[in-house]
């Protein structure tokens, strides 16, 4: 199964963003706590100009808590970034 994840930076509180979505008809279907840790073997190459490249080529350790279930996994994501603002 292919999953697509879209992530955007939100410059307001979680509560305000959540309320705006609810006002547009969105409803909460699942709540979870996610702890992501990115790990790389390219620390010597890391600098402010290539951080997106390093993240794209990193391994992700994910600890997910859903209701009464805990999921731990190692993930590699093929990340693509649109740096336009």
Secondary structure as UniProt FT lines:
FT   HELIX           14..23
FT   TURN            24..25
FT   STRAND          32..39
FT   HELIX           43..45
FT   TURN            48..49
FT   HELIX           51..56
FT   STRAND          59..66
FT   TURN            67..68
FT   STRAND          69..76
//
